[in-house]
């Protein structure tokens, strides 16, 4: 019961939905001055859930670790990958990641240039060109330079994880669980302050994703349940799994859980993936929608803040109902993503990226 490519897309679809709710309703200050009805939830319940949904980042990181490990396992089941092959694979992933980001980055800059935001963010200094290049290659968060969109900080994390992947594979192959535990415990051992916008915070989720892929954890987990829970009625088992998910939410959001955020944020994506694989990804009406959102998730992530706050905040919070606000943004950013993909086809973007990959690999 490994995660298929479609499962990973559906999981990305869940993650992007989590991100939208998180960004909309993380705190009351976000909708101050707007009338928002949270029915059937209360305002406090919505904020509580939105705070938990910060784990969307961990889900994306988990998918990265899981997916990259599964990719190299196809030809190297023991993860003993020759250096040349690993270097080639890493370059391919990095080029794919950055080329898609740069394409959207340039589109955003061109379309929004008349607003004056470009000079507002980067200034008119000698260092402005450096700021632009750093941001364009997704490294603004890493080097603490200005970024055109605040939520693009994730690109620094994504780039760092891809670059470090060969090292992670080597360490994991040699030390297995020792490596996974070391990644989890090292920040505490070194007494480093770990916050959930810190790149170090998400390394454990990456390591756990690698472990799940290499160890076939989901297959073994499902086999265990089939052997020991086979007499439990399916509805009861579903409620049991739902209860575990609720407990994970409560533990993470508790005072004690806040002291161990990076640990919970490495474990929770595993359970979300397993729960999704058991139930959500099998629903005929829901699964195609989640896969569709997952397919467009990167473009949606890169553009949604521009709509939600940067340029159209009044519009984004104007619909009175919390969930209608989210739905409208969802539809708009999906349409924007479809336009972006159409433009890529128009300019033969995939051929260009393929050519760059070939040149990079000699």
N, C-alpha and C positions, 0 to 999 in steps of 0.2 A: 504493500500500500504506500509506495513512494509518491511524492508529489510530482505529477506530470507537468508538462509545460502549461497546459490549460489550467491546472490547479494553481500554479504560480501566478498566472494572469488573474484568476479569480481572487487570490489572496491579495494581489496588488489592488484589485478593485475594492476589497474591504478596507485596505489601508488608506486609500485615497478618500473614502467616505469618512473614515475616522479622522483624517486630517482636516477635512472641511468643518466638521462639527467642532473639533478641537479649536481651530482658529477662529471660528465664529463666536464661540461662547465660553472661552477659557476663563474670563472674568467679566463682571458686570460693566467694567469700564469700556469694554469693547462695543457695547450697544447703548452706552449712556446717551441720553437725548432721543432715543428711538423707542417706539412702542413695540414690544415683542411679547406675544402670547406663546407660552411654552407647553400648552395642553397637548397631550395628557400628562406631562410631567410638570413639576414645579421649577421655578428658577434655580433654587438651590440644588435640586436633583440634576438639572441639566449641567450646571457648572461642575458638579462632582464628577459626572460622567465625562464631560469635556476635558477635565484635568487628567483623567485616566487615559483618554484617547491620545495623549502625547505618545503613547506606545506605538502609534502608527509609524514613527521613525524606526523603532526597533523592528517592526514587521518588515519594512523595506530592507533594513540591514540583514535581517535573518534570511530573506529571500536571496540577497546577494551572496551570502556565504553558502547557502544551500545550492543555489543554481550554479555558481562557479565550480563548486566541488563536484557536483553531478556531471558537469561538462567534461572535466578532466578525467573522471572515473570511467568514462566510456572507453577510452583507449588505455587508461592506466588505473585499473581497479585498486591497486595497492597504493596509489598516489605517488609512486616512484617515477616522477616525470623528469625526463632529461632536461637539463637547464635550458637548452636551445628551444625545446618545445614549450616550456613554461614561459620563457621570455616572449616567445611569439604569441602565445595565447593572451598573456597580460597586455601586450601592446594592442592586440586586436580589441580587447574589452575596453581599454582606455580610449582608443580612437573612437570606438562606437559611442561611448559615454559622452566624450567631449564634443564630438562632431554634432551630435543631436542637441546638446546644450548650446553650443556656439550658434547653431542655426537659429534657434529660438531667441537667443540673446540679441543677435543682430536684428532680427525682425522687430523685437520689442524696442530696441534703440531707435530704429528707423521710424516706426509708427508713432512713438511717443516723443520724438525729438522736438516737435513744435511746442510741447508743453514747457520746455525749459528744464525738465528734471535732470537731463544729462549733466549740465553744468552745475546744477544745484547739488548733485551727488558727488561728482568728480572734481568740481572746481575748474579754475583756469590757471593752474600752477604748472611748473615744470614737471612735477610728479604726476600730473593728471593722466598722462599717457600710460604710465606704469600702473596706475590705479585701474584704468580701463582694461589693460591686458591681464592684470591679475584677476579681475572680476570675470572677464571673458573666458578664462581657463578654469573658473570655478574655485579659485584659491583665496578669495577675499577673506573668508572666515579664518583660514589657516594663518594668513599674514596680517590679519586685523586691519585691513584696508577697506575703504568705502565699497559698499555693494549697492547696485541699482535696486535690488529687491531684497529685503531683509531675510525672507524665508529661503533665499538661495544659499544660505549658509550650508545647507545639506550637501551641496555639490563638493565642498571641501572634504567632507566626510567620505563621500562616495569615491572621490579621486584617491584619497589616502588609503582606503580599504582595498581598492583595486591594485594600487602600487605595492602594498604590503602583502598581498595575497600569496605570492611565491614564498615569502618568509613564513607566513602562517602555515602553509602546506608543509614546509620542511619541518617546522617545529611540531606540528600536529602528528605527522607521520612518525617522528622519532619518539614523541612523549605522550601522545594520545590524551588521556584524561588529565594527565599532569599539566599539559599545556592549557586545557580548558579551564581547570581550576586556577592555574596561575594567572590567567587573564582576568578571572573573576576576582581574585584576592589581591593582586598586585597593587591596585590603587589604595586599598586599605592598609596593606603592609607598608607602603611608602608614605602613608598618611597624607595622600594627595586629596585635595578637595575635588570631588566629582559632582558636577552639576549636569542637568540633562540637556544642556547646549554644548557640552564639552565633547570633543571628538573621542576622548578616551572612554567616555561613558558607554559607547555603543560597541566597543570591541568584543565584549563578552557575547553579545547577540550574534556577531559574526562568527565567533568560534563555535557557538552552539549550533548555528546553521550548518557549519562544516561537519560537526559531529553527527548531526541528524542525517545528513546525506551519506557520509561514509559508513555509518553503523546500521543503516536501514532502520532507524529507530521507529518510524511510523509503522512499518511492516511488523516489527517485533511487538510493538505496543498493541496493535490490532489483534495479533495472534494471541497475546496474553488475555485480552478481553474475551476473545472468542472461546478460549478454553475455560476461563473461570466465570464468565458472566453470561454464558449461553442460555441459562435458564431464566434470566431476568427479562421480563417483557420489554420490548423496544421502547415504548413510551416512558417507562420507569427509568430505563438506562439513559434516555435523552434528558430527563429531568436531573438525573445524577450528574451528567456531564455539564449541564447548565448550572447546577449548584456549584461545581468546582470552579467554573468560570467566574461566577459571582463572588466566590470566596477569594479568588485571585485579585479581583478588582478591589475588594474590601481590604485585603492585606496590603496591597501596594499603596493604597491611599491612606492607610493608617500611619500614625506617628512613627512606629517602628519600621514600617515599610519604606517611609521616606528616607530613612537612614541607610537603606539597602536598595536604592532605586536601580542601580546598574545590574544587581542580581535579579530582581523581579523583571526588569526590562529585557533580560536575556531569556528568561523562562517563559514569560507570557506569550511571546510570538509562537513558541512551539505549541502551546495549547490552542491558541487561536487557529493555527494551521491544521492541527489534528481535528478540532471541532468542526472546522470548515470542511475538511475532507470527509468526515463522517456524515455530515448533515447538509450543510449549505450548498456545497458544490454538486450535490446530487439532485437538487431541486430544478426541475426543467424550466420553470419560469424565471428563477433567480440566477442560476448559474451563467446563462449566456449574457445577462446584464452585467454581472460582476466581471466576466472575462472581457467584455467590451470596455468597461471602465478601466480595467487593468491594462488593456492595450493602449489606452490614451492617457494613462496615469502620469507619465513623465511630463507631457505637455500641459496637462491640467495642473500639476504641481507648480510648474514654472510660471504659469499665467494667472492662477486664481487670486493671488495677493494683489495683483495690479487692478483687478476688478473689485475685489472685496474691500480694499482700503485705499490703495494708492490714488486711484482716479475716480472710482464710482462708489464710495462708501455710503453716501446717502441713498443711492439706488439699491445697494445690496441689502440694507437693513430696512427697506421701506415697505415690506409686504405684510407686516403685522404679525405674521406667524413664524415662529423660529424655524420650523421644518420647511416651510415654503421658501424662506430666504435661502436655505441650503439647496433646495431643489432648483431654484432659479439659477443660482451660481453654477450648479452642476451642469445644467443644460447649456448655459452660455459657454462654459469652458470646454465642454465636449465639442460644441460647434466650432470654437476657436481651434481646438486640436485637429478637427477634421479639415479645416482650412489649411493649417500648418502642414498636415500630411499631403494634402493636394498640391501645395506649393513645392514640397519635396519631390513629388513625382514629376511636376512640371519642369523642374530644373535638373532632373535625373540625379537627385541627391545621393541615392544609394550607390549608383555607379561611381560617383566622386569619392565616397567613403571607401568603397572597395578598392579603388585605385590607390588611395592613400595607404590603406592597409598593406597592399602589395608592395608599394614602395618602401614602407617601413620595415617589412620583413625581407627586403632584398630580393 
